[in-house]
Amino acid sequence: MADSLLLPSLEIVQGLLQTPAHIAPKYFYDSVGSALFEQITRLPEYYPTRTERQIMAEHGGAIAQQVGAGATVIELGAGSCEKAKDLCQLLAPTHFVAVDISTEFLHDAVAQLRVALPGVDVRALAADLTADFALPHDLPQQRRLLFYPGSSIGNFDPAQALELLQRLRGLIDTDGALLIGVDLLKDQGILDAAYNDAAGVTAAFNLNVLSHVNRLIGADFELSQWRHRAFFNALESRIEMHLQARVDSVVHWPGGERRFARDESIHTENSYKYRADDFVQLLARAGFARTQVWSDDHAWFALFLARP
Ligand SMILES: C[S@@+](CC[C@H](N)C(=O)[O-])C[C@H]1O[C@@H](n2cnc3c(N)ncnc32)[C@H](O)[C@@H]1O
């Protein structure tokens, strides 16, 4: 049984047939990919999760004061819901909705969250943020807080990020807000290390996309023929993740095939790194004119509370 929302997809085949080939990062997240991402968050090299939680711990009181009790919190790309648990304990919302593409992992995380937050109406919504998705029709419209942590916005190029932020603006009224976590530009060595951990967990996460694609489109990628590659592209201000062919190969799926030469790459992820001021401007262009920012001592990561 498919363990994600995604139907065997024309999008995947089209991406594989392009040069350079690419697979969208949302396909990382089957149940195995989601579990591997949780391991990544605990790696010594992977500072974003730790740093964002630190900022929340330090400035949670100020955030709670701004948002107030009794809001409706909607987390986009909720994953394990660990950050949501921290946030909901601070904010005491009436409703919490976890939105994620990784269906089984989402339902397990939400079941645990319900136990931790007995007074909150906790829901799971399996949906793809890159498509049009609808929130539950009976969800309060007033005082919605969209929570988009983990710098997932960095997976979109600036034009796509603007389009997504504009769509998010459409989900809230003028009394709503967006709390969004963004990874900031920093020393290249720290960035490169975060995506090339010594234990090889990020490599396993990257390679797992091929197992997921094998299941989704019936392809025959042989994982041992591919290697993980991640590096900072300073010109584009982004980390790029690729899978590079170790050997010449032909990958087949029902109705098609793709020949890969040795060393050819499949581009699997971008993770854009922002200057805080540039992100404030992006938010303003998307309709979030009033923004407050909290960061850590090294200015590695920032949390933006943005209002229409
Ligand atoms: C980088 S993880 C962040 C998880 C968690 N929010 C955190 O901050 O640690 C990205 C999460 O977004 C989900 N995701 C990725 N692409 C998505 C999409 N297009 N639609 C919905 N969820 C998506 C993944 O399944 C994963 O749980």
The ligand as an SDF file (V2000), in Angstrom:
LIG
                    3D

 27 29  0  0  0  0  0  0  0  0999 V2000
   12.1580   19.4560    7.0520 C   0  0  0  0  0  0  0  0  0  0  0  0
   10.8190   18.5000    7.6680 S   0  0  0  0  0  0  0  0  0  0  0  0
   10.2770   19.5310    9.0280 C   0  0  0  0  0  0  0  0  0  0  0  0
    9.4890   18.7760   10.0640 C   0  0  0  0  0  0  0  0  0  0  0  0
    9.1000   19.6100   11.3040 C   0  0  0  0  0  0  0  0  0  0  0  0
    8.1040   20.6180   10.9820 N   0  0  0  0  0  0  0  0  0  0  0  0
   10.3220   20.2850   11.8900 C   0  0  0  0  0  0  0  0  0  0  0  0
   10.3750   21.5150   11.8490 O   0  0  0  0  0  0  0  0  0  0  0  0
   11.1930   19.5750   12.3980 O   0  0  0  0  0  0  0  0  0  0  0  0
    9.6060   18.8030    6.4370 C   0  0  0  0  0  0  0  0  0  0  0  0
    8.2360   18.2280    6.7260 C   0  0  0  0  0  0  0  0  0  0  0  0
    7.3390   18.7110    5.7180 O   0  0  0  0  0  0  0  0  0  0  0  0
    6.6580   17.6350    5.1130 C   0  0  0  0  0  0  0  0  0  0  0  0
    6.4920   17.9930    3.6980 N   0  0  0  0  0  0  0  0  0  0  0  0
    7.4610   18.0870    2.7440 C   0  0  0  0  0  0  0  0  0  0  0  0
    6.9270   18.4870    1.5720 N   0  0  0  0  0  0  0  0  0  0  0  0
    5.6000   18.6410    1.7850 C   0  0  0  0  0  0  0  0  0  0  0  0
    4.5050   19.0430    0.9680 C   0  0  0  0  0  0  0  0  0  0  0  0
    4.6740   19.3510   -0.3280 N   0  0  0  0  0  0  0  0  0  0  0  0
    3.2740   19.0930    1.5220 N   0  0  0  0  0  0  0  0  0  0  0  0
    3.0690   18.7700    2.8280 C   0  0  0  0  0  0  0  0  0  0  0  0
    4.0680   18.3880    3.6600 N   0  0  0  0  0  0  0  0  0  0  0  0
    5.3190   18.3270    3.1530 C   0  0  0  0  0  0  0  0  0  0  0  0
    7.5250   16.4200    5.3080 C   0  0  0  0  0  0  0  0  0  0  0  0
    6.7890   15.2300    5.3040 O   0  0  0  0  0  0  0  0  0  0  0  0
    8.1860   16.7240    6.6650 C   0  0  0  0  0  0  0  0  0  0  0  0
    7.4180   16.2380    7.7250 O   0  0  0  0  0  0  0  0  0  0  0  0
  1  2  1  0
  2  3  1  0
  2 10  1  0
  3  4  1  0
  4  5  1  0
  5  6  1  0
  5  7  1  0
  7  8  2  0
  7  9  1  0
 10 11  1  0
 11 12  1  0
 11 26  1  0
 12 13  1  0
 13 14  1  0
 13 24  1  0
 14 15  1  0
 14 23  1  0
 15 16  2  0
 16 17  1  0
 17 18  1  0
 17 23  2  0
 18 19  1  0
 18 20  2  0
 20 21  1  0
 21 22  2  0
 22 23  1  0
 24 25  1  0
 24 26  1  0
 26 27  1  0
M  CHG  2   2   1   9  -1
M  END
$$$$
